Amino acid sequence: MTASESNSLACSRVRVLLEPYSDGALAREDRQQYDALRAHLAGCSDCRLQHEQAISLPFRLRALSSPPPPDSLVAGVMRTIASTRLATRRAWTLLVPEAALATFILWYLSGLEGITSVASGIVGDLLGLAGWSSGSGSLPSIPHADVLLLLALIALTAIAGYHLSILIRLTPAGRTGSGARRAASE
């Protein structure tokens, strides 16, 4: 390439050389073309704009093509979502007994009057126990409704703990057993 050819690179040739120029390969392989391209970019605003776009990361990323997704992608995602939804829905239906017990307890307490009667009963029982322990009174009798309420609270606590353990196992971070093996194989 002569000196006059290097100074008069055509815009079409410059655009072909922009990629190796931007990557630095042109400077290593052909120093004369590299210098000619630099001179052309200094005088040609259209090619300079092409060069700026070629070296900008967003422009280069948009120029990349993405590989097509595998045919089984949609079916696999839908299968995973469906099984997760079903398991979660099944776990939340376990809350029905908890709701029934909570409704019973709220019905038993029946608002402020129920709460005050329970509180006064507890205070009376504690005072009776204090008198019994000092030897000045008899052991207070426990009303059957209080025993029923205590059993309902124990049952509610046990069921809630069990259901929480199930819900924790359903979360992606807490998946164990076959769910973890299935997620690892996919």
C-alpha positions in Angstrom: 0.0 0.0 0.0 1.4 3.4 -1.0 1.2 6.5 1.0 -1.4 8.0 -1.3 -3.6 4.9 -0.9 -3.3 4.9 2.8 -4.6 8.5 3.0 -7.5 7.9 0.7 -9.3 4.9 2.3 -12.9 4.7 1.1 -15.6 4.8 3.7 -16.8 1.3 2.8 -13.3 -0.1 3.4 -13.0 1.8 6.7 -16.3 0.3 7.9 -14.9 -3.2 7.1 -11.8 -2.4 9.1 -13.6 -0.9 12.1 -14.0 -4.2 13.9 -10.3 -5.2 13.9 -9.4 -1.5 14.5 -11.6 -1.4 17.6 -10.3 -4.7 18.9 -6.7 -3.6 18.5 -5.9 -6.4 16.0 -5.3 -4.0 13.1 -2.6 -2.2 15.0 -0.8 -5.5 15.5 -1.3 -6.9 12.0 -1.1 -3.9 9.6 0.4 -0.7 11.0 0.0 1.2 7.7 -3.8 0.5 7.4 -4.1 1.3 11.1 -2.5 4.8 10.6 -4.6 5.3 7.4 -7.8 4.4 9.2 -6.9 6.8 12.1 -6.3 9.6 9.5 -9.6 8.8 7.8 -11.5 8.9 11.1 -10.1 12.3 11.9 -11.5 13.7 8.7 -14.8 11.8 8.2 -17.6 12.4 10.7 -19.8 9.5 9.4 -17.1 7.0 9.9 -16.2 8.5 13.3 -19.8 8.0 14.4 -19.7 4.4 13.1 -16.5 3.9 15.2 -18.0 5.4 18.3 -21.0 3.1 18.0 -18.7 0.1 17.4 -16.8 0.7 20.6 -19.8 1.4 22.7 -20.7 -1.6 24.8 -24.5 -1.3 24.5 -24.3 -1.1 20.8 -22.0 -4.1 20.6 -24.3 -6.1 23.0 -27.4 -5.3 20.8 -25.5 -6.5 17.8 -25.0 -10.0 19.4 -27.6 -12.6 18.6 -28.9 -14.8 21.4 -29.2 -18.5 20.8 -32.7 -20.0 20.4 -34.1 -21.5 23.6 -34.5 -25.3 23.6 -37.9 -26.6 22.7 -38.3 -28.2 26.2 -37.8 -24.9 28.0 -41.4 -23.7 28.2 -42.7 -27.2 29.1 -40.1 -27.6 31.8 -40.9 -24.2 33.3 -44.6 -24.8 33.3 -44.2 -28.3 34.8 -42.1 -26.8 37.7 -44.5 -23.9 38.3 -47.5 -26.3 38.3 -46.0 -28.7 40.8 -44.9 -25.8 43.1 -48.4 -24.2 42.9 -50.1 -27.4 43.7 -47.9 -28.2 46.6 -48.2 -24.7 48.0 -52.0 -24.8 47.6 -52.1 -28.2 49.3 -50.0 -26.9 52.2 -52.2 -23.8 52.8 -55.3 -26.0 53.0 -53.8 -27.5 56.1 -54.6 -24.2 57.8 -58.3 -25.1 57.9 -58.0 -26.9 61.3 -56.0 -23.9 62.7 -58.8 -21.5 61.5 -61.4 -23.7 63.1 -59.6 -23.8 66.5 -58.9 -20.1 66.4 -62.6 -19.5 65.7 -63.5 -21.7 68.6 -61.1 -19.8 70.9 -62.4 -16.4 69.8 -66.0 -17.6 70.3 -65.1 -18.8 73.8 -63.5 -15.6 74.7 -66.4 -13.7 73.1 -64.9 -10.2 73.1 -63.9 -8.1 76.1 -66.3 -9.8 78.5 -64.9 -13.2 77.7 -61.3 -11.9 78.1 -62.1 -10.2 81.5 -63.8 -13.4 82.7 -60.8 -15.5 81.7 -58.4 -13.0 83.3 -60.5 -12.9 86.5 -60.6 -16.7 86.5 -56.9 -16.9 86.2 -56.3 -14.4 89.0 -58.8 -16.3 91.2 -57.1 -19.6 90.4 -53.6 -18.2 91.2 -54.9 -16.7 94.5 -56.5 -20.1 95.4 -53.2 -21.9 94.6 -51.3 -19.3 96.7 -53.7 -20.0 99.6 -53.5 -23.8 99.1 -49.7 -23.7 99.1 -49.6 -21.8 102.4 -52.1 -24.2 103.9 -55.0 -21.7 104.4 -57.2 -22.9 101.6 -58.2 -25.9 99.5 -57.0 -26.6 96.0 -59.2 -24.6 93.5 -61.3 -26.6 91.0 -60.6 -26.0 87.4 -63.6 -25.3 85.2 -64.1 -27.8 82.4 -64.3 -25.0 79.9 -60.8 -23.9 80.9 -59.4 -27.4 80.3 -61.1 -27.4 76.9 -59.6 -24.0 76.1 -56.1 -25.2 77.2 -56.4 -28.3 75.1 -57.5 -26.2 72.1 -54.6 -23.9 72.5 -52.1 -26.8 72.8 -53.6 -28.4 69.7 -53.5 -25.1 67.8 -49.8 -24.6 68.7 -48.9 -28.1 67.7 -50.8 -27.9 64.3 -49.4 -24.4 63.6 -45.8 -25.7 64.3 -46.4 -28.7 62.0 -47.8 -26.6 59.2 -45.0 -24.1 59.5 -42.5 -26.9 59.1 -44.3 -28.0 55.9 -44.3 -24.5 54.5 -40.6 -24.0 55.3 -39.8 -27.2 53.4 -41.8 -25.9 50.3 -39.6 -22.7 50.0 -36.9 -23.0 47.3 -34.1 -22.5 49.9 -35.4 -25.2 52.1 -36.2 -27.8 49.5 -35.1 -31.3 50.5 -35.5 -34.8 49.3 -36.9 -35.5 45.8 -37.6 -31.8 45.1 -33.9 -30.9 45.5 -32.8 -33.9 43.3 -35.4 -32.9 40.7 -34.2 -29.2 40.7 -30.5 -30.3 40.5 -31.2 -32.6 37.6 -32.9 -29.9 35.6 
